[in-house]
């Protein structure tokens, strides 16, 4: 891409033009920061990512549940969100505009080391770095705390809150899980659903939303299973790109490629089951189309972790728009959550071990879908002198196949529609386009990331072959249309390479 273009503006322009996302929403009323609409292609892409996520959890023996998005106040008092779900905020002394302090510092001084700073330390850091109001360049006030919970009301008089994540609503089902899993732990469950955070001043578009789709997997587990996890040997020799907290001092940020077994030996992970969760999170992001060179795993600094967290690692994805972006958190939550809800609800949220009551620990994988969705588009964008296109992996491309009659002639259109319907019935998302020159139709599909285009011409009527065009190489081959659906399935699944046709 040419130097005079801002990558973020290019991505947002393309996404709004082609119907990936629009906003801030509602656009006709000026929009509210942190709210975006997904267009037809964005919704298709999100569905595809959720399908990959769901499949990854199911293969790892997780069961899916769905809970309400609003809960009474007592739930959030017990969970600690009412007291602890806060962000650092600073207000301009001149124009009264509010900002999230850590985000503002990172925007103005990207190399600033601010992880784990207290509110007072962040105020000092802002003064030291000369951080000013982006709107009027005036001095900013001290950093204070701001609760992100969205308050509402049930009926006439019951105070409630919209959930800021799905995890808490999962914990409330623990007694039901014990029955479902025949009182045997570990129990592995996950949710995919809406969450809400009243962000102070969202300034990174799709990366920081007030309403988003949250994915969270939870393992209720006893310490003996954490230490000796039955699924760990299968991944012991797999390597991951790790950035442990010891390597984040100074300016190095050195990533180490080590096997899971070595990571345990070196103390990067304390328990097999937690290391397995970090590995699973990484594999989930690979299933969504992120390659190893796009990702790293960063451990939270000790003073950066939540008060309940025994350990925390993030999956980070590199983007041209924002650099390294935190996309997923993997947390060892200990027994904090069930202990709190046991205390507030007076219910017996424990299991018996050697006839003694034991509150299980919780291991968690948590992320929003919209953030990796944006990062995937950012990483997929390609541009040269001839065209711009999105290099989505075929398995997650919003539209997987496009079908074109070479010309708008009845005999060609009739055969093209027949082939289009055959492909559509196979389960592949397929688009039919008859308008414009064939070259222009190819370019439209390239721009939205469609990996394969099928062209029906007069030779098709004679020899029953069609042309398959590959998006990335722009190469074309002819295949029998009786073999077309099976060929496309293999290509989309990655079980066959186009160059092998």
N, C-alpha and C positions, 0 to 999 in steps of 0.2 A: 504494500500500500504506500502511496506517495506520502512524503514527509509533511505536506501541508494539510493533511486530513487528520482530524481527531478521531481516533478509533471508536470511542464511545458514541460520538455523534453519528458516525457511519452506521454502527450497529442499530442504534435507536431509529435512525431514518429508515433503514431497510425493514426493521421489524414493524414499524408503523405503516409503511407503504404496502407490505405484503400480508399484513394481518396476523402477525405473531402476537403483538400486544399493543394496546393503545392506552393513553393516559398522560398525566394523572386523571383519574375518573372522579366524577362525571365530567367529561370534556366540555359538554355544552353549557355547563354552569361554572366553568373556570377550573374545575378539578381540585381535589384535595390530595396533598402530598401523601405518599405511601399507599395509595389505592390505584390499582391498575386493572384494566379489562384484558382478558385473553381473547384474541381473535380466533377465527377458525383454525389457522395453522398452529397457533400457540396452544390451543386446547388439544389438538391432535398430538403435538409433541409432548405435552404434559401427560396425556393419557398413556403415551408410549413409555415415558419414564416411570410412571406409577406402575405400569405392568411389569417392567424389569425389576423394580424395587420389590413389588409383591412376590414375584417369582423367586427372587433371591432369599427373601425371608422364609417363604414356604419350604424351599429346598433345605434351609438350615433348621427346619423343624420348629418354626414359629407358627402360632395360630393367630388369626386376625380377629379383632373385636372393634366395635364402634360404640362410642359413648357420647352423651350430650355435650354441647359446646358451651353451656352455661351451667354454673353450679352455685349453691348458696354460699354466703360469705364465710361460714364456718370452715368450709373445705379449704379455702385459700388462707385462712388464719392458721389452720393446722399445717398446711404445706410450707408455710413460711413466706409465701409470695406477697402477702399484704405488708410484711415488714422488710422483706429482703429483695423483692423483684424491682430493682431500681437501676437507673442509669445516671451518669454524671451530667449535669446541665449547667450551662453558663448563659447569662443574659447580658446583652449589650447595654452599656451604661448610657447610651445616647438614643438608639432607636427601639430599644426594648425587645429586639428579636432574640428568641431563644435558640440555643444550639446544644447538641450533644457534644460535650467537651472533648472526649477521646477521638471521636470521628473528625472533629474540626482540626485538632492537632495533626492527625495523620494526613488530612487533606493538604494542609499548608506546609507541613514538614514530614514527608513520607518516611524518612529514616529515623524519626524520633523514637526513642525507647520508652514506651509508656505502659507496657503491660504490668498490671499489678499495683499501679500507683494508687495511693489513697486520695481522697478528695483534696486535702490540703497540698499534697505533693503535686497533684495535677494542676492546681492553681499556680504553684511556684513554677512548674514546667512551662505553663502558658506565658508567664511573665518573662521567663528566661529566653524563650524562643521568639518572643515578640508576636504572639498570636493575637490578631485583631478581628473585629467583626467583618465578615465578608461583604455585608451590605453597605455599611457606611464607613468602615475602616477605623471606627472608634474603639476605645478600650473596653475590654470585657470584664464582667464582674466575677467574683469568686465562684468556684465550682461547688454546687450543692447537689443533693440527691433528689430524684424524681421517680415516682412509682409509675410503672407502665401498664397497670391493670385497667381494663375498661369496665366501668361500673354500670350496672343496670338494676332492674327490679322485677321480681316475680310476683305477679298478682298486685295487691294493693300496698303491701307493707314489708315484703321480704327482700332484703338487700342481697344482690347476687353479683357475680362477675363473669365476664366472658373469659374462657380459658386462654392463657397465654402459651400453653403447650398441651399436648395430649397426655403426657406421662401421668399427671396427678389423677386424672379420671380413670386411668388404667389401674393405679394402686388401690382405688376404692373398691375394686372388684376382687380383691385378694381372696376373701372367704369363698366366693363363687369359683374362683380358679382352683382352690384346693379340692372342691367337690368334683369339678370337671376333670382334673388331672389325678383323681383317685388318691388325693392326699400325698402325692409323691412329688418331690422336687428333684431337679430344677423344673420350673414351668416357664415356657417361652411364649410371649405374646407380642403383638404389635398393633399399632393403629396408624391409619392414614386419614387425616381429617383437618378441618379448619381450626385455626388458632388466631388470636387477636392480641396485638400489642400497641398501646397508644404511644408510639414513638414521638419523641420531642419535636424533631425537625428532620424528617427523612430526606436525605440528600444524595442517595445513591440509586435512585430509580428502583428497578426490580430487585436490587440486593437488600433493601431495607423497607419492608412493607408493614402496614398496620393490620392487614388481613392476608393470611397466607395459608397454604396447605402444609401441615406438619406431619412428618413421619417419625415415629418413635418405636423402637423395639426394646422390650424389657425382659430380663431374665431374673426370676426370683430364685435364689440359689443359696445353699449352705456353704460354709467356709471349706469343708472337706472337698466338695466338688469344685470349688474355685481353684484349689491348689492342684488337684488331680482331675483335670477336665478330660472326659473320654474322647472328645473330638480334637484335642490338641495334636496328638501324634500325626494326624493326616496332614497338618499344615506346618509341622515343625521345621521343615527344610525350605519353606517358602521365604523369599526375601521381601522386605519392605523398605521404602526410603524414609528413615526416621530422623527427626530433628528433636533430640531429647533436650530437656531444659538446660542441662549442663553446657550444651553447645550454643546457647543463645546469648551468652555473655560476650560483650565486645561487639565487633562488627562481622564476625565470621559467618554465623548461621549455617554451619557445616552440616549437611545431610549425610547420614551414614547408611549404607546399604548393608543390612545384616539379616540373617535368617531369624525366624521366630525363636528358634532354640537359643541362638546367640543373644537375642534381645533379653530373654529371661536370665541367662547366665550373667549378662552385664548389668542387670538390674533396671533396664529400661521399663520392663513390665514386672510386677511383683507376683502376679498369679497367672496361671495358664488360661483360665476362663476369660479373664479380662483381655489378655493378649489376643485370644481368639476373637473377641468382639471387635477389637481394632482391625484385625485382619478381615473380618466379615464386612465392616464398614467400607474398607478399601475396595473389596471385591464388588460391593454394591455399586460403587462409583465407576468401577471398570465396566460393569454391565450396562451402565447408562451411556457409555461411549467415551469416557475419559481414559486417555492413555497414560502410561507410567511417567512419561516425560512432562505431563501436565500437573502431576500431583506430588504432594509430600504429606507426611504425618508429623504434626508439631505438638509436642507435649507442653501443657500449661506450666508456667512457672509456679513454684510452691505458693507464692503470695498472690497469684492470679486465680487460683482455684476457688470455687464456691466453698462455703464453710463446711458443707457436708461431703465434699468430694475427696476421696482418698487418692484418686488419680484422675487425670483428664487429658485426652489427646484429641486434636482436631484433624479432620481431612481438609487440606487446603488445596485449592485449584488455582493455577496461574492463568491470569487473563491479561490481554493487551489493554483493556479499559482501566483496570484497577490494580494490577499487579497480583500478589497472592491474596486470595479471598478465602476466608473461613467458610466452609460449606457444611461441615458435619461435626458434631461433638460426640465423643465416646467417653462415658463417665462411670467410674466406680463410686456408686452413691452410698456404699455401706448399708446399714440398716436404718438410716435417718428417716426415710419416708414412711415406712410401715410403723416405726416407733412413734412418730408424730401422730399419725392417724389413729393408732392404737390408744394413745393418750387422750386425744380429743373426742374420739367416738365411743370410748369405753368398750370397744369390741375386742375379741381375742384374735388379734392378727399375728398369730405365731404358729409354729408347728412343734411337735414334741420330738426331741432328740434325746435318747436314753432317758425317757420319761420326764425330761425337763423342758419347759417352754423356751423356744429359741425364735427370735425375730429374724427372718431371712434377710440377706443382703440383696441389693438390686444392682445389676449391670445394665447400662443403657446406651443405645445408639440413637441419636436425635438429629434431625435436619429438616429444613423446609425444602419443598420441591422447586419453588420458583427460582431460588438462588442457583442451583445447578442447571436449571433450564436456561437462565441467562448466560451462565459461564459456558455452556455447551455451544450456544449460538456464537458467542465471542470467539471461542476456539475454532469453530467450524468455518469462520469467514475466510475466504480466499479471494484474491484480486490480482489480475494481470492486465496486460494491454488489450486483451481480447474480451474479457468478461469478468464478472464477479459472481461468486457462487458460495454455497454453504456445503462443506464437506462433512455432512452428517454420516455416521455409520449407518448402513442400510437398515439395521435392525431397529433404530430409533427414529429414522426420518419420518416427518409428519405424513408425507405422501411417498409411498414406496415405488409406485409405478405410474407412468402417464402413458396414455394411448392416443395416438394421432392417426387419422386418415391423411395420406399425403396431400390429397385435395378434397374439396367438398363435393365430390361426385357420389351419386346415390349408391353405386355398386361398391365403392370403397368405404363409404360411411356404414353401409349395412354390415359388411364384414368386420369393420373396426368396432362397432357397437357389440357385435356378437363376441368378439375376443375380449373387449372391455368387461362384459358381464361375466364371462368365464373367470377372469382374473379376480373380479370383485367377489364372486362367490367363494373363491379360495381363501378369503379372509385377509388378503393384502389390500391396504388402502390405495385405491386407484382413482385417477383423475382422467377425464376425457376432454380433449381440447381439439377443436376443428378450426379455430380462428387464427388468421395471420399466416405468414410464411412459416415453413417448417423450421427454419433457423431461428426465427423469433420465438417460436414455441419452445424450442430447446433451451433458449436463454432464460425464458420465464421459469422453467422448471429447475434449471441450474441455480437460479437465484433463491429459490425456496428449498433447495437441498434434495430434490427428487433424484434418487440414484440411477433409475433406469427408465428409459423412454422406449416405447414400442411404436414403430411406424408401419402402417399397412399401405402397400402400394400395389401397382398393377401386377407385379411379379407374384404377390401374395395370391391373387386370383388364379394364377397359372400353376405355380409350384407349391402352394400352401406353406410358404416360408414368410417370416416377418423379420424386420430389423430390430435388434436390441442395441440401444446406444448407452454406453457407460458415461456417467456424469463426469468422473474425475479425469479419465484419459481422453474422453470424447471419441473413443474407438467404437466401431460398429461391427456386429456380426449378424449373420442370418441363421435362424433356427426354424425348424418345423413348428407350426403353431400348435400341433398336437402335443409337443414336448414343452411348450412355453411355460405353462403354470408350474410344472415341476422344476424347471430350470430357474424360474424367478424365486421360488421358495428357497432353493439351495443357495442362490446368490444373497438373498436377504438375510438368511440365517448365518451367512459366512461359511457355509459348508462347501462352497465352490467359488473359485476366483474367476472373474470375468476373462482374464487372460487365458484361462484353460478351456474356454468354450470353442 
